[in-house]
Amino acid sequence: MGRLDRRLRRVSRRLGDFAVDLQRQVAIAIGEDVVRSTPVDTGFARGNWLPGLNAPPLVPASTLDPTALAAPARIAAAAELLRLGDTFYITNNAPYIDLLNRGYSPQAAAGYVARSVDRGLQAGIQIAVRNFRARNPR
């Protein structure tokens, strides 16, 4: 039984590591996509994509991010802190973000946030599976 027990513990650890990496990669991919997809004038809406670990941030940021570089980096840095069982939030507290998502700006069609989530989910899963296979060759 000792051999089986060790093998089960190893499989369990690998699955836990995969689950955490999957959550991290999905959060990072969604963050990159949604920030890049957000229409930009001053960069306030892009700069207000904020990460939250186990609780959503509730106040707007004062950061402008017209280049869509700072917000994804902030999201990625927070995602690296994820542990098994954590909940990760990506929120935007810009007062007009709902208008932008409803198509107010000609720069992005209505519903761009949901499309970003879909694309980020697919990309994050692919990255996490590649990472898992690289760490666990047959």
C-alpha positions as CSV (number, residue, x, y, z in Angstrom):
1,M,0.0,0.0,0.0
2,G,2.9,2.4,0.6
3,R,3.6,2.7,-3.1
4,L,0.0,3.3,-4.0
5,D,-0.2,5.9,-1.3
6,R,2.8,7.8,-2.5
7,R,1.5,7.7,-6.1
8,L,-1.9,9.0,-5.1
9,R,-0.3,11.8,-3.1
10,R,1.9,12.7,-6.1
11,V,-1.2,12.7,-8.4
12,S,-3.1,14.8,-5.9
13,R,-0.3,17.4,-5.7
14,R,0.0,17.6,-9.5
15,L,-3.7,18.1,-9.8
16,G,-3.6,20.9,-7.2
17,D,-0.7,22.5,-9.0
18,F,-2.6,22.3,-12.3
19,A,-5.7,23.8,-10.8
20,V,-3.8,26.8,-9.4
21,D,-1.9,27.3,-12.7
22,L,-5.1,27.0,-14.6
23,Q,-6.7,29.7,-12.5
24,R,-3.6,32.0,-12.9
25,Q,-3.4,31.5,-16.6
26,V,-7.1,32.2,-17.2
27,A,-7.0,35.3,-15.0
28,I,-3.9,36.6,-16.8
29,A,-5.3,35.9,-20.3
30,I,-8.7,37.4,-19.5
31,G,-7.0,40.5,-18.0
32,E,-4.9,41.0,-21.0
33,D,-7.8,40.6,-23.4
34,V,-10.3,42.7,-21.6
35,V,-7.9,45.6,-21.1
36,R,-6.8,45.6,-24.7
37,S,-10.4,45.4,-25.8
38,T,-11.6,48.4,-23.7
39,P,-12.1,51.5,-25.8
40,V,-9.6,54.2,-25.0
41,D,-9.8,58.0,-24.9
42,T,-7.8,59.1,-21.8
43,G,-7.0,55.6,-20.6
44,F,-9.1,55.9,-17.5
45,A,-11.4,52.9,-18.3
46,R,-8.4,50.7,-19.2
47,G,-6.6,51.8,-16.1
48,N,-9.6,50.8,-13.9
49,W,-9.3,47.1,-14.6
50,L,-8.3,46.0,-11.2
51,P,-7.5,42.6,-9.7
52,G,-8.8,41.4,-6.3
53,L,-7.8,38.3,-4.4
54,N,-10.8,36.9,-2.5
55,A,-12.7,40.2,-2.6
56,P,-13.4,42.6,-5.5
57,P,-11.8,46.1,-5.4
58,L,-14.6,48.6,-4.7
59,V,-13.1,52.0,-5.6
60,P,-12.0,53.3,-9.0
61,A,-8.3,53.6,-9.6
62,S,-6.8,57.0,-10.5
63,T,-4.4,55.3,-12.9
64,L,-4.6,56.0,-16.7
65,D,-3.5,53.2,-19.0
66,P,-3.9,54.3,-22.6
67,T,-1.3,51.8,-23.8
68,A,-3.0,48.8,-22.0
69,L,0.3,47.8,-20.4
70,A,-0.1,48.7,-16.7
71,A,-3.4,47.1,-15.9
72,P,-2.6,43.7,-17.4
73,A,0.7,43.7,-15.5
74,R,-1.1,44.6,-12.3
75,I,-3.6,41.7,-12.9
76,A,-0.7,39.2,-13.7
77,A,1.2,40.2,-10.5
78,A,-1.9,39.6,-8.4
79,A,-2.7,36.3,-10.1
80,E,0.7,35.0,-9.1
81,L,-0.4,35.3,-5.5
82,L,-3.3,32.8,-6.1
83,R,-3.4,29.7,-4.0
84,L,-5.8,26.7,-4.1
85,G,-9.2,27.7,-3.0
86,D,-8.8,31.5,-3.7
87,T,-11.2,33.5,-5.7
88,F,-9.9,36.0,-8.2
89,Y,-11.7,39.1,-9.3
90,I,-11.1,41.4,-12.3
91,T,-13.4,44.4,-11.9
92,N,-13.7,47.8,-13.4
93,N,-15.1,50.6,-11.3
94,A,-15.0,53.4,-13.9
95,P,-18.5,55.0,-13.7
96,Y,-19.1,54.6,-17.4
97,I,-17.7,51.0,-18.0
98,D,-21.2,49.7,-18.5
99,L,-21.9,52.2,-21.2
100,L,-18.7,51.2,-23.0
101,N,-19.7,47.5,-22.7
102,R,-23.1,48.3,-24.2
103,G,-21.5,49.7,-27.3
104,Y,-21.4,53.4,-26.5
105,S,-18.0,53.7,-28.1
106,P,-17.4,52.9,-31.8
107,Q,-14.1,51.4,-30.8
108,A,-15.7,48.3,-29.3
109,A,-18.9,46.4,-30.1
110,A,-21.5,45.8,-27.4
111,G,-20.6,42.9,-25.2
112,Y,-16.9,43.1,-25.6
113,V,-16.3,42.1,-21.9
114,A,-18.0,38.7,-22.4
115,R,-16.1,38.1,-25.6
116,S,-12.9,38.9,-23.7
117,V,-13.8,36.4,-21.0
118,D,-14.5,33.7,-23.5
119,R,-11.2,34.3,-25.4
120,G,-9.2,34.6,-22.2
121,L,-10.7,31.4,-20.8
122,Q,-9.8,29.5,-24.0
123,A,-6.3,30.9,-24.1
124,G,-5.7,30.3,-20.4
125,I,-6.8,26.7,-20.6
126,Q,-4.4,26.1,-23.5
127,I,-1.5,27.6,-21.7
128,A,-2.2,25.7,-18.4
129,V,-2.4,22.4,-20.3
130,R,0.9,23.1,-22.1
131,N,2.5,24.0,-18.8
132,F,1.2,20.8,-17.2
133,R,2.4,18.6,-20.1
134,A,5.8,20.2,-20.0
135,R,6.1,19.6,-16.2
136,N,4.7,16.1,-16.4
137,P,6.0,14.2,-19.5
138,R,4.7,10.7,-20.0
